[in-house]
Amino acid sequence: MSGAGDGGLRITQVGGRWRVTRAWPPWLRPYLHSYVGYWETGSPVPYEARVVPTGRAVVVINLREPFTQVRRLRGESGKGGVVGSLIGGLEDGPRVLAHPGGQEAIRLELTPVGAYRLFGVPMRELANRVVELDDVLGPGARLLVERLAGTGDWSARFDLLDRALLSRLERGPDPAPEVSHAWRLLAGTGGTVPVARIATEVGWSQGYLVRRFTQQIGLAPKAAARVLRFHRAMGLLTVGEAHPATVAEACGFYDQSHLNREFRALAGTTPGQVTAARFAEGALAR
């Protein structure tokens, strides 16, 4: 791995892929988990990757070659209709991406609350779905992608995208304070806080909490908690040498068998396979 800084940019190389980041503007920080540009070097090599649930919404802006396939690992047939720049809501199952190689893109991971404000649509409409960028953001999104692709300087690209994000966020809908607090409780505990306790703390009935939370977050609180537990366990397994049994206990699973079942259900894989796989830009290499 190598690193360099230029005008606030940080550029690193891992294998044949370069990544570029810079510090996010303060007004973006409450809404983002990740904001990175990347491009591949050398001769294009087709690849497939498996995207697993994270409890985050995703935007991928393709600046060169588009995807050839985007589909759920189970429950969908065919190649899938999305191949260009895309938006993905919260998921509770794995998805396969196929690309011809030579990718250059910008990838954002957003908090569900940030995604609700940025996209301006009920997040339940995007749950377990991937759609073209302009299907949500309108025809101006296509022009933005063209301008980003035509700008070779990464600082200028980030400036351009920052202005577009700010414009959307300034006029986006405000999530209910109770929903924002409920999400903070779930995310802050890695999905281990009971839904009944959340409802009591925000002052809503469980039924009303489920309806409003699902509308603005995308998944129901119980499903979101399940994803957050899985994501925390995956993080512990991919950094360090934690044993699955230890991870299961730390993340609120009944035992290692429960952990294994959840990995098969949510990721179509096992904890051991996750530990051995290469994980980059939110995806596991297949």
C-alpha positions as CSV (number, residue, x, y, z in Angstrom):
1,M,0.0,0.0,0.0
2,S,1.2,3.5,-0.8
3,G,-0.1,6.9,0.2
4,A,0.1,10.5,-0.9
5,G,-1.4,13.8,-0.1
6,D,-2.2,16.6,-2.6
7,G,-4.5,19.5,-1.9
8,G,-6.1,17.7,1.1
9,L,-6.5,14.5,-0.9
10,R,-5.3,11.2,0.4
11,I,-4.5,8.6,-2.3
12,T,-3.7,5.0,-1.5
13,Q,-3.1,1.9,-3.7
14,V,-4.1,-1.6,-2.9
15,G,-3.3,-4.1,-5.6
16,G,-4.5,-2.7,-8.9
17,R,-7.0,-0.2,-7.4
18,W,-6.3,3.4,-6.3
19,R,-8.5,5.1,-3.7
20,V,-8.8,8.8,-3.2
21,T,-10.4,10.6,-0.2
22,R,-10.4,13.9,1.6
23,A,-11.9,15.3,4.7
24,W,-15.6,15.8,4.4
25,P,-17.2,19.2,4.9
26,P,-18.6,19.6,8.4
27,W,-22.2,19.8,7.1
28,L,-21.8,16.4,5.5
29,R,-20.5,14.5,8.5
30,P,-23.9,13.8,10.2
31,Y,-25.1,12.0,7.0
32,L,-22.1,10.0,5.8
33,H,-20.2,6.8,6.7
34,S,-17.9,6.8,3.6
35,Y,-17.1,9.0,0.6
36,V,-14.4,7.7,-1.7
37,G,-13.3,7.8,-5.3
38,Y,-11.5,4.9,-6.9
39,W,-10.2,3.6,-10.1
40,E,-8.5,0.5,-11.5
41,T,-5.2,0.4,-13.3
42,G,-3.8,-2.1,-15.8
43,S,-5.7,-4.1,-18.3
44,P,-9.5,-4.4,-17.5
45,V,-10.3,-7.7,-15.6
46,P,-14.0,-8.6,-15.3
47,Y,-15.0,-9.4,-11.7
48,E,-18.0,-10.2,-9.5
49,A,-18.5,-9.1,-6.0
50,R,-21.0,-9.8,-3.3
51,V,-22.5,-6.8,-1.4
52,V,-23.8,-7.7,2.0
53,P,-26.2,-5.8,4.3
54,T,-24.6,-2.9,6.3
55,G,-27.4,-0.8,7.6
56,R,-26.4,2.0,5.2
57,A,-27.8,3.4,1.9
58,V,-25.4,3.5,-1.0
59,V,-24.7,5.8,-4.0
60,V,-22.3,4.6,-6.7
61,I,-21.5,7.1,-9.5
62,N,-19.9,5.3,-12.4
63,L,-17.5,7.5,-14.3
64,R,-16.3,4.9,-16.9
65,E,-17.5,1.4,-17.5
66,P,-21.0,0.6,-16.0
67,F,-22.0,-2.6,-14.2
68,T,-23.1,-5.6,-16.4
69,Q,-25.2,-7.1,-13.6
70,V,-26.8,-6.0,-10.4
71,R,-29.1,-8.4,-8.7
72,R,-30.1,-10.0,-5.4
73,L,-28.3,-13.3,-4.8
74,R,-31.6,-14.9,-4.1
75,G,-35.1,-14.1,-5.2
76,E,-34.3,-12.4,-8.5
77,S,-33.5,-13.9,-11.9
78,G,-31.7,-12.5,-14.9
79,K,-29.1,-9.7,-15.1
80,G,-31.1,-7.1,-13.3
81,G,-32.1,-3.7,-14.8
82,V,-29.5,-1.4,-13.2
83,V,-26.1,-1.0,-14.8
84,G,-25.2,2.6,-14.6
85,S,-24.8,5.0,-11.6
86,L,-27.1,3.7,-8.9
87,I,-28.8,4.2,-5.5
88,G,-29.4,1.3,-3.1
89,G,-31.5,1.4,0.0
90,L,-31.1,-0.7,3.1
91,E,-30.9,-4.4,2.4
92,D,-31.5,-7.5,4.5
93,G,-29.9,-10.0,2.0
94,P,-26.9,-10.3,-0.3
95,R,-26.6,-8.8,-3.8
96,V,-24.2,-9.6,-6.6
97,L,-22.5,-6.9,-8.8
98,A,-20.7,-7.9,-12.0
99,H,-18.4,-5.5,-13.8
100,P,-16.3,-5.8,-17.0
101,G,-13.3,-4.2,-15.3
102,G,-11.6,-0.8,-15.7
103,Q,-14.0,0.8,-13.2
104,E,-13.7,4.4,-12.1
105,A,-16.3,5.6,-9.6
106,I,-17.3,7.6,-6.6
107,R,-19.0,5.6,-3.8
108,L,-20.9,7.1,-0.9
109,E,-22.3,5.2,2.1
110,L,-25.1,7.2,3.9
111,T,-26.8,6.9,7.2
112,P,-30.5,6.0,6.6
113,V,-31.5,9.4,8.1
114,G,-29.1,11.1,5.7
115,A,-30.4,9.1,2.8
116,Y,-34.0,10.1,3.6
117,R,-33.0,13.7,3.6
118,L,-30.8,13.4,0.4
119,F,-33.2,11.3,-1.7
120,G,-36.4,13.0,-0.6
121,V,-38.5,9.8,-0.9
122,P,-39.9,7.3,1.6
123,M,-37.0,4.9,2.3
124,R,-39.3,1.9,2.4
125,E,-39.6,2.4,-1.4
126,L,-35.9,1.8,-1.8
127,A,-35.5,-1.1,0.8
128,N,-34.0,-4.2,-0.9
129,R,-33.9,-2.3,-4.2
130,V,-31.2,-0.8,-6.4
131,V,-32.3,1.9,-8.9
132,E,-30.7,4.2,-11.4
133,L,-29.5,7.4,-9.9
134,D,-31.7,9.7,-12.0
135,D,-34.8,7.6,-11.1
136,V,-34.5,9.2,-7.6
137,L,-32.6,12.4,-8.2
138,G,-34.2,13.4,-11.5
139,P,-32.7,14.2,-14.9
140,G,-30.1,16.6,-13.4
141,A,-28.3,13.5,-12.0
142,R,-27.3,12.4,-15.4
143,L,-25.8,15.8,-16.2
144,L,-23.9,15.7,-12.9
145,V,-22.4,12.3,-13.7
146,E,-21.3,13.6,-17.1
147,R,-19.7,16.6,-15.6
148,L,-17.9,14.5,-13.0
149,A,-16.7,12.1,-15.7
150,G,-15.4,15.0,-17.8
151,T,-13.4,16.4,-14.9
152,G,-10.1,14.6,-14.4
153,D,-9.0,16.4,-11.3
154,W,-10.3,14.7,-8.1
155,S,-10.4,17.9,-6.0
156,A,-12.6,19.5,-8.6
157,R,-14.8,16.4,-8.7
158,F,-15.3,16.4,-5.0
159,D,-16.0,20.1,-5.0
160,L,-18.7,19.6,-7.7
161,L,-20.3,16.7,-5.9
162,D,-20.2,18.5,-2.6
163,R,-22.1,21.4,-4.1
164,A,-24.7,19.0,-5.5
165,L,-25.1,17.2,-2.2
166,L,-25.5,20.5,-0.3
167,S,-28.2,21.6,-2.6
168,R,-30.2,18.4,-2.1
169,L,-29.7,18.3,1.7
170,E,-30.7,21.9,2.1
171,R,-34.2,21.2,0.6
172,G,-34.6,17.6,1.7
173,P,-37.3,16.5,4.2
174,D,-36.5,16.5,7.9
175,P,-36.8,13.0,9.5
176,A,-38.9,12.8,12.6
177,P,-36.8,13.5,15.7
178,E,-38.2,10.3,17.3
179,V,-37.1,8.2,14.2
180,S,-33.6,9.8,14.3
181,H,-33.3,9.0,18.0
182,A,-34.6,5.5,17.5
183,W,-32.0,4.9,14.8
184,R,-29.2,6.3,17.1
185,L,-30.3,3.9,19.8
186,L,-30.2,0.9,17.4
187,A,-26.9,1.9,15.7
188,G,-25.2,2.8,19.0
189,T,-25.9,-0.6,20.5
190,G,-25.2,-2.6,17.4
191,G,-28.8,-3.7,17.1
192,T,-29.1,-5.2,20.6
193,V,-31.6,-2.7,22.2
194,P,-35.2,-4.2,22.3
195,V,-37.8,-2.5,20.1
196,A,-40.1,-2.1,23.1
197,R,-37.5,-0.1,25.0
198,I,-37.0,2.2,21.9
199,A,-40.7,2.8,21.7
200,T,-40.9,3.7,25.4
201,E,-37.9,6.0,25.1
202,V,-39.3,8.0,22.1
203,G,-42.8,8.0,23.5
204,W,-44.6,6.2,20.7
205,S,-46.5,2.9,20.6
206,Q,-44.6,0.0,19.1
207,G,-47.0,-0.1,16.1
208,Y,-46.6,3.6,15.4
209,L,-42.8,3.4,15.8
210,V,-42.7,0.5,13.3
211,R,-44.7,2.5,10.7
212,R,-42.8,5.7,10.9
213,F,-39.4,4.0,11.3
214,T,-40.0,1.8,8.2
215,Q,-41.1,4.8,6.2
216,Q,-38.0,6.9,6.9
217,I,-35.3,4.3,7.5
218,G,-36.4,1.6,5.0
219,L,-36.5,-1.5,7.2
220,A,-38.6,-2.2,10.2
221,P,-36.8,-1.8,13.6
222,K,-36.5,-5.5,14.2
223,A,-35.1,-6.1,10.7
224,A,-32.7,-3.2,11.0
225,A,-31.5,-4.5,14.4
226,R,-30.8,-7.8,12.8
227,V,-28.7,-6.2,10.0
228,L,-26.8,-4.1,12.5
229,R,-25.9,-7.1,14.6
230,F,-24.7,-8.9,11.5
231,H,-22.7,-5.9,10.3
232,R,-21.0,-5.5,13.7
233,A,-20.0,-9.2,13.7
234,M,-18.7,-8.9,10.2
235,G,-16.5,-6.0,11.2
236,L,-15.0,-7.9,14.1
237,L,-14.3,-10.9,11.9
238,T,-12.6,-8.9,9.1
239,V,-10.3,-6.9,11.3
240,G,-8.2,-8.9,13.8
241,E,-8.3,-12.5,14.7
242,A,-11.6,-12.7,16.7
243,H,-13.0,-16.2,17.1
244,P,-16.6,-16.7,15.9
245,A,-17.8,-17.8,19.3
246,T,-16.4,-14.7,20.9
247,V,-17.9,-12.5,18.2
248,A,-21.3,-14.2,18.6
249,E,-21.3,-13.4,22.3
250,A,-20.1,-9.8,21.8
251,C,-22.8,-9.0,19.1
252,G,-25.8,-10.4,20.9
253,F,-26.3,-13.8,19.2
254,Y,-27.5,-16.7,21.2
255,D,-24.4,-18.8,20.3
256,Q,-22.1,-19.6,17.4
257,S,-24.7,-21.6,15.6
258,H,-27.0,-18.6,15.6
259,L,-24.2,-16.5,14.2
260,N,-23.7,-19.0,11.4
261,R,-27.4,-19.1,10.5
262,E,-27.6,-15.3,10.3
263,F,-24.5,-15.1,8.1
264,R,-26.1,-17.7,5.7
265,A,-29.4,-15.8,5.7
266,L,-28.1,-12.3,5.3
267,A,-24.9,-12.8,3.3
268,G,-25.2,-16.2,1.7
269,T,-21.8,-17.2,3.3
270,T,-20.2,-18.3,6.5
271,P,-18.1,-16.4,9.1
272,G,-15.1,-18.4,8.0
273,Q,-15.5,-17.4,4.4
274,V,-15.9,-13.8,5.3
275,T,-12.7,-13.9,7.3
276,A,-10.8,-15.3,4.4
277,A,-12.3,-13.1,1.7
278,R,-11.0,-9.8,0.4
279,F,-13.3,-6.9,1.4
280,A,-13.2,-3.6,-0.5
281,E,-15.6,-0.8,-1.2
282,G,-18.4,-2.5,0.7
283,A,-18.2,-5.8,-1.2
284,L,-16.7,-9.3,-0.9
285,A,-14.8,-10.6,-3.9
286,R,-16.4,-13.8,-5.3
